[in-house]
Amino acid sequence: MAMMMRAALFLLLLATASSCGRKEPPPHAATAGDVVSGAYAYGHNVNTLRPCGAAEVLWVEAPPQVLAHLEREYAVKATRAFEPVHLTARGRRESPPAEGPGAAYAGRFVMTELIAMRPLTPGECGDTR
């Protein structure tokens, strides 16, 4: 009996020690999404992204702090409302919202991080200006 108890204790200690070195990904890593680049436009009732190589335009949603950062950067990079700029962001694609201005689009891009924004080069990402 004592030998079985020692064996069980040894196995328990071994299992605990072997899991100590593992690093689990942070809980948000699975939902942070993919990195996407595309033509982004912002203005009254317009907050859209057309990913490079895609024909469809997505409505953009983001948490308040990300949206505020997005709006500040757009105000600096764009010379007028609705002007497309090149956006690189992390997020995930979802179904369009059920109502509101975004309901008319093919889907929505839920942005979790703004990585970069710069002026869009004519012809880049299908831009036809």
N, C-alpha and C positions, 0 to 999 in steps of 0.2 A: 504494500500500500504506500509506504514512504517513497519507494522508488518511482511509483506512478505519479505521486505528487511532485517529486523533484523534476520528472520529465515534463509534466504539464507546466510547471513554473518556468522551466528552461525554455519551452516553446513559446510561452507568453512573453518572456523577456526578449527572445529572439525576434518575434514578430514586432514588438514595440520598437526595438532598436533599428530594425530594417526600415521602418516607416519614418523614422526621424529625419533621415537625409532627403526625403522626397519633398519637393516644393510644389504645392498645388497652385494652379493658376488663380489669379484673383477672381472673385466671383463675377466681376463685370467683363472679364475677357471674352467669355462666350457670347455676350450680347453686344459687344462694342461694334462689331460689323467689319465690313471690308473697306479698303481704301478705294475711292472712286474719284476720277477726274472728269471734268466736263465743263460745259458752258452754263454759267449761272447768271440769272437775271433777277433783279429785285425792283419793286415799285408798288404803287397802289394796287392791292389785290393780286400781286404777282410775287412769287417767291419760288422760283423754278430752277431745275437742274436738268440738262440734257447730257447724260454721260457720253463721253467720246465713243464714237462707233455705234451709238444707239439712235434709233429714229424717234423713240418716245421721249416725252418730256415728263418729268416727275415733279410733284409738289414737294417743297422742302419744309420739314418741321424739325424743331430742335428744342432742347431745354432752354429756359430763359437766358442763362449765362452764355450759352453757345450762340443763341440767336442774337444777343446784344453784340457779341464779338463779330459775328458775321455782318451785321448791319454797319458797325463802325468801319470794318475793313472795306466793305463795298463803297461806303461814302468816300473813302480815300482813293480807291482804285478806279472807280467808274467816274466818267465825266458827266453823265446824265442818268436819270432814272431809266430803267429797263435795258440799259446797255449791257450786253453780255461780257462777262469776265471769265477767266479761266480759274476754276476752283478745284482744289484737291482736298478731300474731306474723308473722314471715317464715318461710317454709318451703315444702315441696313435698309433694304427695300421692303416696303409693306404695301398692302392694298390701299387704294385711295381712301380719304376720309369719306364718311357717309354724307356729309353736307358741308356747305361753305365753299369758298373759291377753289379749294383743292379737289373737290369732288369731280370736277370736269377733267382731271388728268388721268393718265394711264396707271398711276400709282403714286406712292409718296416715298421720299427718301428721308428717313429719320436720322438726322446728323447728330453724332455724339462728339465730334471733334473737327474743328477747322484746322487743316494742316497748312494750306497756302492759298493765296489768292493773288492774281496778277492780271494785267490787261490781256485780253484774248487777241491773238494774232489772227488777222483775216485769213479765212480758210481753215483754221485750226478747229478740230472737233466738229467739222461740218458747218462752221460759220459761213454764211453767205453774204456778209456785209460787203 
